[in-house]
């Protein structure tokens, strides 16, 4: 998988085992409104599967937390720009 589109088309979640955050706690990836997302984004910038992570979050319309180096606000903006997928 090399692109977000590849990740969207895949149901394979094996990428999660290679994620830089796999052995980290979730607290930094789900900061409160008053906390910064920078610590999570730094981890994501070094992650070999950040595009798959972002693709997964977009495909499943996950808005909470930091996924693939993006914040809730960034993903909500991305989701508004792309058409909603029909239910399978």
N, C-alpha and C positions, 0 to 999 in steps of 0.2 A: 504494500500500500504506500503510495507516494503522494497522494493528494487528499484533500478533504472530501472530494467527491467519491474517491475510492472508499474512504472510511464510512461515508453515508450509505453506500451500497452494501456494506458488509455487516453481517450479524456476528462476525468473529470478534469476541472480546478478549482474545489472547494478548492483545497489545497492552492490556492493563498490567500484566506481569512485568513488562519492560518499562513501565512508567517510572519517572524519577521520584514520584511521590508514593510509590507502592509501599514503602516501609515507613512513611511519615504519618504523623497524626493528621486528622482532618481540620483541626482548629484554624490553622493558617489559611486553608482553602475556603473556609466559610466565615470570613470576618464579619463582625457586626457593622452596621451602617457607619459607626464612628471610627472604625479601625481601617487601617490601610491594607490594600491587597498586594503591596509591593513584595513582601516576603514570598508569597505564593507565586507571583509572576516571575520572580528570579529563579525559582525551582523549575517552572515551566520553560523558561528560556534555555535551560540545559537539557531538557527532556527529549529523548529520541522519538517519542510518539505523541508529541503535542498536537500534531495535525489530526491524528486519529481521535484524540481526546476531544478536541474542538468539534470535529465532525459528529462524534457521538452526542455531545451536548446539544448541538443544533438539530440533529435528527430526532432527538427525543424531547426537544423544546425545553431543556433544562435551563432555567434562568438563575437559580441560586448558586452562589459559590464562584470560584475561579476554575475554569475549565480551559485547557489548551492555551493558557496564558491570557485569557480574556476575562473581563469582569462582567458582572450581571448587566450593567448598562450597555457594554459593547455588544453582548450577545442579543439583548433585546432589540437593539438597533439592527443587527444582522437579520434577526428573525422577521422583523417588520419589512425588510427589503426583499425577502424571498417569499414566494407563494407557499401557502400551507399545503402540505402533502395530503392527498386523499387517504382516508382510512383503508387499511388492507382487509 
